[in-house]
Amino acid sequence: MADESTGECLFHNAELPSEVEMIDLFAGPGGLDVAARWLGIKAVGIEHDRDACLTRIDAKLGTRQADVRSLELLDIFPNARILTGGPPCQTYSVAGSGVGRKALDQVVRFMSRMADGEDIEAELESLEDDRTGLVLQPLRWALAAIEKGRPFETIVLEQVPTVLPVWEALATALLKHRYDVRVGIVHTEEFGVPQTRRRAILIACRDRAAHFPKPTHHRYRKGVPRGQGEADRLPWTTMSEALPNRSYEFHVVSNYGTGGDPKLRGRRGSNEPSATVTGKVRRNRIVSKGADQDRLEPKEAGRLQTFPIDYPWAGLDQYQQVGNAVPPRVGAHILAAAVFGEKPEETSLDQAVGGLWESALSGKHDLKREPLPQPDEVDGLFDEHGRPYRVDLDSISAYSA
């Protein structure tokens, strides 16, 4: 770890660089890296934000405080076979002709040209919106690894659902380089996270079939009693299960209005999953028997994201760090499916999520894995013009060469 007083970039080697198996771009405070640790995958996170790096280093996660556009980092970890990340993105739209549609069209054109081997570096440097260049970085890293003769075997990307069209464009680009790709939306409560949160996921595997994780818990639907749903799934997890120190019944009153009306604050009871945890979670009120209680601490917000209770949140903007993170529990399902074609065994995953991070670092909570159910067949992979077939947001799109 560099000396903060000198302004040098922070770093921590959890493993020898030559032993690193997974490079996590835009790594944040460590959501996917926690999941990787549980699964025994040796990972390093590339993150620019200093506060997130402080958290990562306190958690003893492999860390490089750096700009992901620095491809020289690829040479530091010569044996990495997994690439993950969640690049910041603007709002894209597949409809109309507004800013969102123009941004999407620009990204799609860039991805197609990059996949065809064009050098667009000068154009990327002149972009007005920095996020356009950042969302292209995972493809840039993937192509650079191919050029070096050591392509990533697995690529996993995640972001908010509006980014799904970008993942579909990226899938089309990766098809040209022998990747099998799955793109879809996951609902985190369907994987045991005590929170309703939707994320767009891309999983790509080179020269082998890509697998999407299969839900293990019921989806939360307001007004539907807990436990009702598919017979082969578990009930969704409640806030009270994740926050045992709050032994009383309570409601969380959201900072956000319902239906655009700030007067209609969303409410969730302690016997329900939390609403999506964002960087503004500190503003949510906790109400019990009509009286306000202490608001969520960072470690409690982290619990709703399935970080261990002793995870060492550090630096400034800790709530923002929590809100930006991938829930480690769903991360474990995604990585297990993508890398191993398997799923975490639920009991061992419960123990990892409910256990101490210090114990996980010593290997106490290494996850057991089970065979993943065979993925459902997806018909109509391409339309009559040879273009990838786009399905609704709650389905999985398959892209195969």
C-alpha positions as a Python dict, from the first residue, in 0.01 Angstrom:
ca = {
    (1, 'M'): (0, 0, 0),
    (2, 'A'): (148, 335, -106),
    (3, 'D'): (198, 623, 137),
    (4, 'E'): (-119, 836, 124),
    (5, 'S'): (74, 1152, 212),
    (6, 'T'): (269, 1129, -115),
    (7, 'G'): (-39, 1093, -334),
    (8, 'E'): (97, 772, -484),
    (9, 'C'): (-145, 514, -620),
    (10, 'L'): (-260, 249, -375),
    (11, 'F'): (-199, -119, -431),
    (12, 'H'): (-209, -450, -247),
    (13, 'N'): (-81, -786, -370),
    (14, 'A'): (-306, -1053, -223),
    (15, 'E'): (-137, -1301, -458),
    (16, 'L'): (176, -1301, -667),
    (17, 'P'): (89, -1120, -992),
    (18, 'S'): (180, -1434, -1187),
    (19, 'E'): (-82, -1630, -987),
    (20, 'V'): (-374, -1393, -1048),
    (21, 'E'): (-657, -1570, -1235),
    (22, 'M'): (-917, -1292, -1254),
    (23, 'I'): (-890, -922, -1339),
    (24, 'D'): (-1187, -717, -1218),
    (25, 'L'): (-1220, -381, -1397),
    (26, 'F'): (-1407, -96, -1223),
    (27, 'A'): (-1381, -320, -918),
    (28, 'G'): (-1530, -86, -655),
    (29, 'P'): (-1503, -195, -291),
    (30, 'G'): (-1498, -563, -378),
    (31, 'G'): (-1834, -730, -448),
    (32, 'L'): (-1723, -968, -722),
    (33, 'D'): (-1384, -1008, -557),
    (34, 'V'): (-1546, -1126, -234),
    (35, 'A'): (-1738, -1383, -437),
    (36, 'A'): (-1416, -1486, -611),
    (37, 'R'): (-1245, -1535, -274),
    (38, 'W'): (-1528, -1759, -156),
    (39, 'L'): (-1490, -1963, -478),
    (40, 'G'): (-1112, -1991, -449),
    (41, 'I'): (-1044, -1770, -754),
    (42, 'K'): (-736, -1550, -716),
    (43, 'A'): (-840, -1199, -820),
    (44, 'V'): (-711, -845, -851),
    (45, 'G'): (-930, -538, -882),
    (46, 'I'): (-849, -234, -1097),
    (47, 'E'): (-1019, 70, -942),
    (48, 'H'): (-959, 444, -979),
    (49, 'D'): (-1152, 567, -673),
    (50, 'R'): (-921, 607, -374),
    (51, 'D'): (-1184, 543, -107),
    (52, 'A'): (-1296, 217, -268),
    (53, 'C'): (-930, 115, -285),
    (54, 'L'): (-889, 187, 87),
    (55, 'T'): (-1179, -48, 161),
    (56, 'R'): (-1037, -316, -67),
    (57, 'I'): (-692, -296, 90),
    (58, 'D'): (-832, -312, 443),
    (59, 'A'): (-1019, -623, 325),
    (60, 'K'): (-688, -766, 198),
    (61, 'L'): (-814, -789, -160),
    (62, 'G'): (-574, -769, -452),
    (63, 'T'): (-587, -405, -564),
    (64, 'R'): (-439, -165, -815),
    (65, 'Q'): (-550, 198, -802),
    (66, 'A'): (-526, 275, -1171),
    (67, 'D'): (-703, 389, -1485),
    (68, 'V'): (-854, 87, -1663),
    (69, 'R'): (-752, 243, -1994),
    (70, 'S'): (-390, 151, -1912),
    (71, 'L'): (-352, -175, -2104),
    (72, 'E'): (0, -209, -1965),
    (73, 'L'): (-172, -361, -1660),
    (74, 'L'): (-250, -667, -1870),
    (75, 'D'): (119, -759, -1878),
    (76, 'I'): (146, -748, -1497),
    (77, 'F'): (-94, -1044, -1470),
    (78, 'P'): (16, -1275, -1753),
    (79, 'N'): (-186, -1579, -1645),
    (80, 'A'): (-524, -1415, -1583),
    (81, 'R'): (-796, -1613, -1761),
    (82, 'I'): (-1108, -1435, -1634),
    (83, 'L'): (-1212, -1075, -1705),
    (84, 'T'): (-1493, -911, -1509),
    (85, 'G'): (-1624, -559, -1464),
    (86, 'G'): (-1907, -309, -1439),
    (87, 'P'): (-1816, 2, -1640),
    (88, 'P'): (-2004, 325, -1566),
    (89, 'C'): (-2251, 396, -1845),
    (90, 'Q'): (-2484, 667, -1962),
    (91, 'T'): (-2852, 592, -2020),
    (92, 'Y'): (-2905, 410, -2349),
    (93, 'S'): (-3229, 369, -2541),
    (94, 'V'): (-3330, 139, -2826),
    (95, 'A'): (-3623, 365, -2916),
    (96, 'G'): (-3656, 712, -3063),
    (97, 'S'): (-3382, 945, -3178),
    (98, 'G'): (-3282, 1119, -2855),
    (99, 'V'): (-2955, 1133, -2665),
    (100, 'G'): (-2989, 775, -2537),
    (101, 'R'): (-3040, 636, -2887),
    (102, 'K'): (-2749, 835, -3031),
    (103, 'A'): (-2519, 718, -2751),
    (104, 'L'): (-2619, 356, -2814),
    (105, 'D'): (-2564, 388, -3188),
    (106, 'Q'): (-2219, 537, -3128),
    (107, 'V'): (-2116, 256, -2891),
    (108, 'V'): (-2245, -14, -3128),
    (109, 'R'): (-2046, 133, -3418),
    (110, 'F'): (-1730, 153, -3209),
    (111, 'M'): (-1768, -208, -3089),
    (112, 'S'): (-1818, -338, -3442),
    (113, 'R'): (-1511, -155, -3570),
    (114, 'M'): (-1299, -270, -3276),
    (115, 'A'): (-1404, -632, -3330),
    (116, 'D'): (-1301, -599, -3695),
    (117, 'G'): (-953, -488, -3592),
    (118, 'E'): (-977, -113, -3658),
    (119, 'D'): (-762, 121, -3450),
    (120, 'I'): (-997, 378, -3295),
    (121, 'E'): (-773, 497, -3011),
    (122, 'A'): (-752, 856, -3140),
    (123, 'E'): (-1129, 880, -3169),
    (124, 'L'): (-1180, 747, -2816),
    (125, 'E'): (-947, 1011, -2675),
    (126, 'S'): (-1154, 1288, -2837),
    (127, 'L'): (-1494, 1175, -2704),
    (128, 'E'): (-1694, 1439, -2516),
    (129, 'D'): (-1859, 1187, -2281),
    (130, 'D'): (-1592, 990, -2096),
    (131, 'R'): (-1838, 711, -2018),
    (132, 'T'): (-1857, 612, -2385),
    (133, 'G'): (-1488, 530, -2382),
    (134, 'L'): (-1513, 350, -2049),
    (135, 'V'): (-1793, 115, -2155),
    (136, 'L'): (-1568, 2, -2442),
    (137, 'Q'): (-1279, -93, -2213),
    (138, 'P'): (-1381, -456, -2144),
    (139, 'L'): (-1388, -525, -2519),
    (140, 'R'): (-1058, -341, -2557),
    (141, 'W'): (-901, -562, -2287),
    (142, 'A'): (-1050, -877, -2440),
    (143, 'L'): (-914, -795, -2786),
    (144, 'A'): (-572, -701, -2646),
    (145, 'A'): (-551, -1038, -2469),
    (146, 'I'): (-642, -1217, -2793),
    (147, 'E'): (-372, -1024, -2977),
    (148, 'K'): (-117, -1133, -2715),
    (149, 'G'): (-211, -1496, -2774),
    (150, 'R'): (-365, -1553, -2429),
    (151, 'P'): (-737, -1475, -2462),
    (152, 'F'): (-958, -1460, -2157),
    (153, 'E'): (-1147, -1786, -2120),
    (154, 'T'): (-1436, -1620, -1937),
    (155, 'I'): (-1578, -1266, -1944),
    (156, 'V'): (-1843, -1145, -1696),
    (157, 'L'): (-1993, -795, -1705),
    (158, 'E'): (-2275, -637, -1504),
    (159, 'Q'): (-2460, -307, -1491),
    (160, 'V'): (-2807, -155, -1460),
    (161, 'P'): (-3080, -298, -1689),
    (162, 'T'): (-3072, -2, -1931),
    (163, 'V'): (-2725, -120, -2039),
    (164, 'L'): (-2866, -446, -2182),
    (165, 'P'): (-2854, -317, -2544),
    (166, 'V'): (-2483, -244, -2498),
    (167, 'W'): (-2421, -597, -2373),
    (168, 'E'): (-2608, -728, -2678),
    (169, 'A'): (-2383, -524, -2907),
    (170, 'L'): (-2079, -653, -2719),
    (171, 'A'): (-2207, -1009, -2760),
    (172, 'T'): (-2218, -958, -3136),
    (173, 'A'): (-1858, -832, -3130),
    (174, 'L'): (-1737, -1126, -2919),
    (175, 'L'): (-1901, -1374, -3157),
    (176, 'K'): (-1634, -1283, -3411),
    (177, 'H'): (-1368, -1413, -3173),
    (178, 'R'): (-1501, -1761, -3086),
    (179, 'Y'): (-1699, -1664, -2776),
    (180, 'D'): (-2032, -1817, -2677),
    (181, 'V'): (-2237, -1548, -2499),
    (182, 'R'): (-2541, -1523, -2272),
    (183, 'V'): (-2702, -1187, -2193),
    (184, 'G'): (-2992, -1133, -1955),
    (185, 'I'): (-3135, -976, -1640),
    (186, 'V'): (-3095, -1118, -1290),
    (187, 'H'): (-3317, -1032, -994),
    (188, 'T'): (-3094, -1047, -688),
    (189, 'E'): (-3364, -1166, -446),
    (190, 'E'): (-3391, -1478, -664),
    (191, 'F'): (-3042, -1570, -544),
    (192, 'G'): (-3098, -1516, -171),
    (193, 'V'): (-3002, -1147, -151),
    (194, 'P'): (-3229, -962, 99),
    (195, 'Q'): (-3290, -689, -157),
    (196, 'T'): (-3476, -641, -484),
    (197, 'R'): (-3223, -529, -742),
    (198, 'R'): (-3210, -591, -1117),
    (199, 'R'): (-2884, -615, -1309),
    (200, 'A'): (-2796, -672, -1674),
    (201, 'I'): (-2540, -952, -1701),
    (202, 'L'): (-2316, -1068, -1986),
    (203, 'I'): (-2137, -1403, -1963),
    (204, 'A'): (-1900, -1502, -2244),
    (205, 'C'): (-1688, -1818, -2270),
    (206, 'R'): (-1431, -1891, -2540),
    (207, 'D'): (-1449, -2225, -2719),
    (208, 'R'): (-1705, -2363, -2474),
    (209, 'A'): (-2069, -2312, -2383),
    (210, 'A'): (-2158, -2017, -2161),
    (211, 'H'): (-2395, -2083, -1871),
    (212, 'F'): (-2628, -1839, -1697),
    (213, 'P'): (-2701, -1886, -1324),
    (214, 'K'): (-3032, -2046, -1231),
    (215, 'P'): (-3244, -1877, -959),
    (216, 'T'): (-3264, -2051, -623),
    (217, 'H'): (-3522, -1833, -444),
    (218, 'H'): (-3866, -1694, -522),
    (219, 'R'): (-3899, -1358, -689),
    (220, 'Y'): (-4044, -1088, -462),
    (221, 'R'): (-4387, -964, -568),
    (222, 'K'): (-4560, -708, -351),
    (223, 'G'): (-4868, -854, -186),
    (224, 'V'): (-4771, -1217, -254),
    (225, 'P'): (-4704, -1398, 75),
    (226, 'R'): (-4352, -1520, 141),
    (227, 'G'): (-4309, -1883, 46),
    (228, 'Q'): (-4551, -1878, -245),
    (229, 'G'): (-4386, -1962, -574),
    (230, 'E'): (-4204, -2238, -756),
    (231, 'A'): (-4185, -2556, -550),
    (232, 'D'): (-3815, -2607, -623),
    (233, 'R'): (-3715, -2263, -491),
    (234, 'L'): (-3658, -2121, -144),
    (235, 'P'): (-3848, -1823, 6),
    (236, 'W'): (-3689, -1483, -52),
    (237, 'T'): (-3467, -1351, 229),
    (238, 'T'): (-3595, -1075, 458),
    (239, 'M'): (-3422, -769, 601),
    (240, 'S'): (-3469, -900, 954),
    (241, 'E'): (-3276, -1215, 863),
    (242, 'A'): (-2989, -1001, 735),
    (243, 'L'): (-3000, -758, 1031),
    (244, 'P'): (-3038, -975, 1344),
    (245, 'N'): (-2920, -689, 1565),
    (246, 'R'): (-3249, -514, 1489),
    (247, 'S'): (-3464, -760, 1680),
    (248, 'Y'): (-3781, -552, 1649),
    (249, 'E'): (-4028, -514, 1365),
    (250, 'F'): (-3960, -209, 1151),
    (251, 'H'): (-4032, -41, 821),
    (252, 'V'): (-3780, 123, 591),
    (253, 'V'): (-3917, 442, 437),
    (254, 'S'): (-3732, 513, 115),
    (255, 'N'): (-3576, 844, 27),
    (256, 'Y'): (-3739, 809, -313),
    (257, 'G'): (-4101, 873, -397),
    (258, 'T'): (-4333, 619, -557),
    (259, 'G'): (-4454, 689, -907),
    (260, 'G'): (-4253, 1009, -921),
    (261, 'D'): (-4434, 1165, -624),
    (262, 'P'): (-4188, 1248, -342),
    (263, 'K'): (-4479, 1247, -96),
    (264, 'L'): (-4544, 879, -163),
    (265, 'R'): (-4233, 731, -8),
    (266, 'G'): (-4180, 362, -74),
    (267, 'R'): (-4207, 140, 234),
    (268, 'R'): (-4078, -210, 300),
    (269, 'G'): (-4133, -407, 618),
    (270, 'S'): (-3862, -597, 803),
    (271, 'N'): (-4032, -919, 688),
    (272, 'E'): (-3963, -826, 324),
    (273, 'P'): (-3649, -778, 116),
    (274, 'S'): (-3505, -428, 104),
    (275, 'A'): (-3564, -204, -193),
    (276, 'T'): (-3255, -147, -410),
    (277, 'V'): (-2964, -27, -196),
    (278, 'T'): (-2818, 287, -353),
    (279, 'G'): (-2558, 540, -249),
    (280, 'K'): (-2843, 737, -85),
    (281, 'V'): (-2942, 452, 149),
    (282, 'R'): (-2833, 660, 449),
    (283, 'R'): (-3132, 887, 390),
    (284, 'N'): (-3383, 605, 432),
    (285, 'R'): (-3577, 623, 760),
    (286, 'I'): (-3615, 323, 991),
    (287, 'V'): (-3954, 337, 1166),
    (288, 'S'): (-4075, 107, 1446),
    (289, 'K'): (-4405, 154, 1631),
    (290, 'G'): (-4437, 501, 1487),
    (291, 'A'): (-4097, 620, 1611),
    (292, 'D'): (-3782, 680, 1410),
    (293, 'Q'): (-3491, 449, 1489),
    (294, 'D'): (-3121, 486, 1415),
    (295, 'R'): (-3058, 491, 1043),
    (296, 'L'): (-2861, 217, 872),
    (297, 'E'): (-2488, 211, 935),
    (298, 'P'): (-2258, 132, 640),
    (299, 'K'): (-2201, -222, 767),
    (300, 'E'): (-2580, -277, 787),
    (301, 'A'): (-2628, -148, 434),
    (302, 'G'): (-2346, -385, 341),
    (303, 'R'): (-2537, -673, 500),
    (304, 'L'): (-2835, -596, 273),
    (305, 'Q'): (-2584, -635, -11),
    (306, 'T'): (-2465, -968, 148),
    (307, 'F'): (-2121, -848, 255),
    (308, 'P'): (-2001, -1010, 581),
    (309, 'I'): (-2084, -803, 889),
    (310, 'D'): (-1714, -737, 964),
    (311, 'Y'): (-1630, -622, 611),
    (312, 'P'): (-1400, -322, 669),
    (313, 'W'): (-1565, -26, 498),
    (314, 'A'): (-1305, 252, 487),
    (315, 'G'): (-1241, 596, 343),
    (316, 'L'): (-1510, 848, 252),
    (317, 'D'): (-1848, 797, 82),
    (318, 'Q'): (-1893, 454, 239),
    (319, 'Y'): (-2266, 445, 160),
    (320, 'Q'): (-2188, 522, -203),
    (321, 'Q'): (-1934, 240, -205),
    (322, 'V'): (-2196, 1, -68),
    (323, 'G'): (-2458, 111, -321),
    (324, 'N'): (-2219, 75, -614),
    (325, 'A'): (-2110, -278, -526),
    (326, 'V'): (-2218, -609, -674),
    (327, 'P'): (-2389, -816, -401),
    (328, 'P'): (-2131, -1090, -332),
    (329, 'R'): (-2397, -1358, -301),
    (330, 'V'): (-2532, -1308, -652),
    (331, 'G'): (-2173, -1258, -767),
    (332, 'A'): (-2092, -1608, -640),
    (333, 'H'): (-2377, -1753, -847),
    (334, 'I'): (-2270, -1563, -1158),
    (335, 'L'): (-1901, -1655, -1129),
    (336, 'A'): (-1971, -2019, -1043),
    (337, 'A'): (-2192, -2053, -1351),
    (338, 'A'): (-1957, -1863, -1581),
    (339, 'V'): (-1625, -2012, -1473),
    (340, 'F'): (-1717, -2364, -1362),
    (341, 'G'): (-2060, -2428, -1514),
    (342, 'E'): (-2176, -2500, -1159),
    (343, 'K'): (-2365, -2334, -873),
    (344, 'P'): (-2268, -2269, -509),
    (345, 'E'): (-2409, -2515, -259),
    (346, 'E'): (-2669, -2315, -64),
    (347, 'T'): (-2567, -2417, 288),
    (348, 'S'): (-2203, -2325, 235),
    (349, 'L'): (-2308, -1997, 71),
    (350, 'D'): (-2529, -1916, 370),
    (351, 'Q'): (-2231, -1979, 597),
    (352, 'A'): (-2004, -1754, 389),
    (353, 'V'): (-2255, -1467, 379),
    (354, 'G'): (-2337, -1501, 748),
    (355, 'G'): (-1981, -1563, 861),
    (356, 'L'): (-1690, -1330, 926),
    (357, 'W'): (-1472, -1195, 649),
    (358, 'E'): (-1160, -1268, 851),
    (359, 'S'): (-1263, -1633, 854),
    (360, 'A'): (-1317, -1627, 478),
    (361, 'L'): (-965, -1494, 427),
    (362, 'S'): (-831, -1797, 610),
    (363, 'G'): (-1028, -2030, 382),
    (364, 'K'): (-1293, -2126, 637),
    (365, 'H'): (-1582, -2033, 408),
    (366, 'D'): (-1461, -2169, 75),
    (367, 'L'): (-1775, -2262, -116),
    (368, 'K'): (-1878, -2610, -214),
    (369, 'R'): (-2021, -2633, -565),
    (370, 'E'): (-2293, -2841, -730),
    (371, 'P'): (-2381, -2916, -1094),
    (372, 'L'): (-2577, -2637, -1260),
    (373, 'P'): (-2912, -2739, -1409),
    (374, 'Q'): (-2900, -2745, -1788),
    (375, 'P'): (-2993, -2405, -1932),
    (376, 'D'): (-3325, -2370, -2107),
    (377, 'E'): (-3310, -2381, -2484),
    (378, 'V'): (-3345, -2038, -2647),
    (379, 'D'): (-3507, -2042, -2991),
    (380, 'G'): (-3462, -1782, -3263),
    (381, 'L'): (-3101, -1690, -3192),
    (382, 'F'): (-3087, -1488, -3514),
    (383, 'D'): (-3353, -1316, -3723),
    (384, 'E'): (-3395, -1352, -4099),
    (385, 'H'): (-3122, -1091, -4155),
    (386, 'G'): (-2869, -1277, -3942),
    (387, 'R'): (-2893, -1030, -3654),
    (388, 'P'): (-2904, -1150, -3292),
    (389, 'Y'): (-3259, -1198, -3176),
    (390, 'R'): (-3359, -958, -2898),
    (391, 'V'): (-3593, -1086, -2630),
    (392, 'D'): (-3764, -912, -2341),
    (393, 'L'): (-3564, -790, -2041),
    (394, 'D'): (-3660, -1080, -1818),
    (395, 'S'): (-3529, -1344, -2056),
    (396, 'I'): (-3186, -1467, -2154),
    (397, 'S'): (-3051, -1404, -2503),
    (398, 'A'): (-2807, -1659, -2639),
    (399, 'Y'): (-2541, -1571, -2896),
    (400, 'S'): (-2352, -1858, -3053),
    (401, 'A'): (-2114, -1862, -3346),
}
